Amino acid sequence: MLNTLVHGAPTDAPPLVIVHGLYGSARNFNVIAKRLSDTRQVIAVDQRNHGESPRFDTHTYPEMADDIAEVIEAHGGHADLLGHSMGGKAAMQLALTRGDLIRRLIIADIAPVAYNHSQRHLVHAMRGLDLTSVTTRGEANERLAALIEDERVRAFLLQSLDLKADPPRWRLNLDVLDACMDEITGWPGTEGVFQGSALFLSGELSDYVLPEHRATIRALFPQARFAKLPDTGHWLHAEKPRDFEATVDMFLSA
């Protein structure tokens, strides 16, 4: 089963399962998960080939959905589900195929469509980082700056660098993520309809959820509602964590 970080004890409310995006981990949501656990149990997962979860030779959305289903079934069989980016696609896949497991669905800045962009350059940057004699995250950041200009992207990636390992290592199965990139940025064209409540929350400055995607979303998620966080990009939970948390809490409590 996937590695999980569990926050809080079970309550009368369904637990909230949080699924991170590509190159992320359960720890990306630590602060938000802890704050939301005041009223419900929150379970953040490391997806396959990420964090401390098992490594596999494949990385498809049906497989990721099955992984999440196993976690939900281990925690009572019914949950609210929040997924960001790649995690949002995995959450949508599960909702369309095993909707009985989900009460409410929150999809953060992603649509059920194939995208043309690729994140392979980040795999190559992480592979190209010389970890010899690196002992601090600051040292790793200085070296990674030669490969990745954006400081926010570097900070995000470096959360997955294990400096306690000897030698240091990435908590990511980079070879498989590279090989499966077309599947990750794609969408399997899953048929089905999720009739439950769904919130599609995007960043105002992001181009991941466009007006032309709404018809596709509504066909698969007829109860979908749409909201945007102002002055926020794709990493909305990191850029505006309090606003993100408040919106999630309001939707789940309605």
C-alpha positions, 0 to 999 in steps of 0.5 A: 500500500502507499505510504501515508501521513495521517493527521488527526483521529477519525471523526464522524466526518469522512476522512480527507485523502490528499494526493500530491502532484508530479515530483511531490510527496505527502509532506507537501501538504503537511501544514494544510493537512494538520490544520484541516485535521481539526475537524476530520482525519486527513490522510496524505499519500505518497504516490507510487514512485514518489516519496516512501511509497513502493517503486513500480515499472509503470505509472498509469492513471488506472494504477494510481486510482487503484492505489488510492482506492486501497488507501480509502478502503483501509480507512473505512471505505468512504472518503473525501478526496483532494488531488493536485495536478497529476494527483487530480487526474488520479483522483478523477480516474478513481471518481469515474470508476469507483465513485462509491468510495468518494463523497466529495471531490476537489480537483486542484488546477488540472482538467481531464484532458491531455496536455502538450507540455512535458516535465522531462526537463526537470527529470534531466535536471535532477539526474544532472545534479552532482550530489557528491559531498552535498550535506545541506539543502542550501548546497544542493540549491546552489548547484541546482540553480545552474540547471533550473532558474526558477527558485520556487521550482528548485525549492519544490524539487529539493523537498524530495532530496534525501540528504540523510541517505549515504550517498544522498538520493532523490525520493523519486523513481526518475527513470520510470517517471521519465519513461511514463511522461507521455502517460502522465501529461496525457489522459486515458479517456476514461468513460463514466460519470461522477454524480457527487459534489465536485469542486474544480479549484484553479489558480487565476494565473494558471493556464491548466484549466481553460474555459474550453475545458469546462464542457468536458469537465461537466460531461464527466462531473455534472455537479462540478463547481468552479472557483479560482484563487486570485493572483495564484498560479499552478502551485496554488496550495503552496502560493496561497495556503490559507486561501486554499485551506479555507476554500477546501474547508468551506466546500467540505463543510457545506 
